[in-house]
């Protein structure tokens, strides 16, 4: 079934170029819609559900990040990516933290579009129902929350980090006595819902790849344990992204409630999830060009 794809750019010529590139990348059979700014895009989305929105960053009336925020505030889960000349680490981190799935920097190629979009839609291909605006639906559902799998983690990180991330299930999870990073996630409806723990290397590698910090710099910081504020901020942004691992299309939207980088102890709430979870997912994740580390997800608490 064809997807509905909305291209948002204040340049008509650029909208035509993006559509042509999508066709070259193998997405020519889908339905294309055009908007000149964020306000126009919102009007289109009100009447026609979208599977994918590709937006410029700088536009009059309503820019791309304002459009994305408006969609996420309205609980829309449409797959959203930026196609822009603005590719700075800060903008990339802001895009991901607001809810974008990817950023493609101009000039771009059909190969870039194909690789990025195939990763994003890996779990559902191009056959989504228009009312089902999902990005990742891989794993077991537990009371409206998704228990991540190695496949869902690899799919999300490949799309977000623009590199082929690999993940495999692992019987032994993160060593909680070692240096770790911990994120507690909540929903507006039910409060705290789950916890994600990574070892420090994986948090640094994913955060660094997100904001394009050189791998060599990260290795030096890990070796000396002198973490820069830039790296700490990047890790925090990465845990905002990790919230998507637990989201179902029709379920509650989780968000990061708190993140702790190498804490000396866990908060009582986090400790409860670590000691008595309903479900645990454990895996090893490899970030090409950076390195590998472990991730564990703890969903629900046994009463």
N, C-alpha and C positions, 0 to 999 in steps of 0.2 A: 504494500500500500504506500502511495507517495507521501512524503513528508511535506509540511508547510514550512518554508524557509523565508525569514524576513531579513532583508538587507537594509541597514540604516546608515546613511551617509549623506552629508549635505551636498556632496558633489555627485551630480547625475552620472558623469563619466566614470567615477570610481565605482558607483553602484553597478554599472554595466560591466566593468572589469572584474569585480568580485563574482558576478553571476557567470561570466564567461569562464573564469578560473574554476568555479564549482563544477561547471559542466565538463571541463577538461579533467577534473579530478574524479569523474564518475558519478556526479550527483545531478546530471541533467534531466533525469526523469521526474524530478520533484517539482512542487509548485512554488514559484517565487513571488514574493511580495516586496514592495519597495517603500521606503519612508525617508524623508529628508532631514528629520530630526527626531528627538526622543518623544516629543508630544504627538507627532504624527504616528509614530510607532505604537504608542499606547492606544490611540484610537483604533488602529488596525487590530491590535491584540484583543480589544474588547469584543469584537464581532467574529474574529477568526482565530481559533486556537493555533498556536505555533509549536513546532517541534524544536526549531533552531532559530536563534537570532544572532546575526553577525553585525556588530555595530562599530562605527568609528568612535573615537574618544571625544574629540573636540567638535561640537556642533552648536549652532545657535538655538535659542529657545529652551532646549533641554539637551544637555550633553549625554554622552554614553554612560558615565558612571551614575548620573541622576536617573537615567532610564532603568538601569539595572537595579538600583536601590528601590525605585518605585515598584518594579515587578516583584522583587523579593519581599517587600513590605506587604504586598497584596497576596503573598503566599504562592506566587507562581514558581513552578519548578522547571520552566522551560530551559533548555540548554542554551547558554548564553556565552558568546565569545567576542573578544575585541579584535578588530582588524584595523590597525592604526600605525602611524609613523612614530607614535610615542611609546617607546619600549623600555623606559628606564626601570631599574629594579624597584623603586618606590611605587611607580604606577602599576607595575605587575603585581606587587604585593597587595596594593589597595584593591585591584580588580579581583584577585582571588578571595580576599577577606570579605568583599561585598557579595560574592557569590558567582563570579565568572568561572567557567570551566577551563578556559584557555585564552591565550593572547597570541595572535599572529601579527608579526611586525612587517610593515611594508618596506621594501618591495617583497612580494611573496611569490611562491610557485604553486602549481597544481599539486606537486608532490607534497608540499607542506600541508595543504588543505586535506589531501587524502589521508596522510599519516595521522594528522590531528583528529579529524572527524571519525575515522575508523576506530581510533582508540576510545573516543567519547561514546560512540554508539555501539561499541563492541558487544555489550550485553543484550542489545535489542535490535541491532541492525537498522535498517531503514523502514521497518514495518510497524512503527508505533501507531497506535490509535490516536487521532488528534486530541482526544480528551485526556490522554495519558502522557503527560509531559514529564518524562523521567530521564535521568542520566545514567544511573547505575542501579540495577535491580539484581543483585547477586548475593545470595546468602539466605539465612533462615530468619523468619520473622518471629519476634518475641514481643507480644503486647504492643504492636505498632512500631517497634524499633527493629532495624535490621542488624543482625549479627554479621559482622564483616567476614569475608573469606579472603584467601590469598588472591584469588582472581579479581575480586572487587577492589582490593587495595592496589593491585598492579594496574588495573584499568583507570582508576582515579588518578594515581600519581603519574602515569604515562601521559594522560591528557593535561594535567596541571603543570608538570615539569618539562613537558615537550622533549622527553627522552624515554626510551624503552625500558621502563622499570619492571623488574621481575620480583615475584614473591612466591614463596612455597610454604605450605603448612609445616609447622615444626612442633614436635611434642613438648620440647622444653621452651618455655616462654622467657620473657625478660626477667633477669635476675634482679629482684626488687631490693636486694642489699647493695647493688652496684649503683653507679651514677646513672640516674634515669630522669626522664621528663614525663610529667603527668598532666593529662587534661581531663577535667570533669565537665560533662555535657548535660544540658537541661533542655526541657521544652516549656513553653508557656503554660501548657495544660497540666502537666504533672510534676513539674520541678525536675530534680535530678533524675537522670535515666541511665547513665553509663559512664565508664572511665576508659581512657586510652592511655597506655603506657608504652614508651619507647626507651630503648637504651640511649644514652647521650649521643653516641655517634650517628645513629639513624636520625634523631631529631636535628642534629647539626647538618647532616648531608641533605636531608629533604628541605630544611629551611634555607640552606645555602643555595641549593639548586633553584629554589623558588625565586629568590631575590638576586641570583647570579653572583654570589660571592665565590671567589676562586677556591677551588678544592684545596690548593696548597695552603692557603691562609687558614682554612678550616682545620686541616691536619695539624698545623702549628698550634692553633688555639686549643685543640683537643689534647695535644701532647703536653702543653704547659698548664692546661686547665685555667688559662686566663681568657675567659670568653668575653669578646667585645660586646658592647651594647647593640651593635648592628646585628650580630649573630643571634643574640638573645631575642631581639625584636623579630628576626626572621623565623625563629623557632615558634614564637607566639603566633605569628601569621600562619605558620604551617598547621598548628593545632586548630586554628579556625577552619582550615580546609578539611582537617580530619573529621569535623562534625558531619560532613556529607556521607561518610562511610555508614552512618547509622540511619540515614533518611530513606523512608519508603515514599513512593509517589503519592500514595493516598494517606500516608501517616503523618505524624507530627513532625514539624521541622525543628531539629535540634540545633543548639548553638553552644558555643564555648562559655561555660560559667566561670571557670578559673583554670589557670595553667601554672604549674610549678616546675622550674628548671633546676635540677639537682637539689631537691628539697632535703633538709636534714631529717624531716619526718613527714608523714602523710597526715592530712586533715582527717578528723573522725569520719566524715562522709566518704572520702576516698577509701579509707581503711575498710569501711564496711563492704564496699564493692570488691576490694581485693581479697578479703577474707571469706566472703560467702556469696559469690556471684551465681546467677542462674545459668549463664552461658559464658564460656571463655573461648576466644579465638586467638591462636598463637602462630606467629609466622616469622620467617626471615625475609628481609626485603633488600634488594640490591639496586642502588641508584648508579647507573653508568657514569663513569667519570669522577665519582665521589667515593663510593664504598658501600658496605652493607651493614645492617644492624637488625635488631629484633623489635617486633611490635606485638603487644598483647592488648586485646579488647575485653572488657568485663561489662556484661550487660545484665541489668536487673540484680536484685538482691533477694536471696531466699529468706523469707521471714522465719 
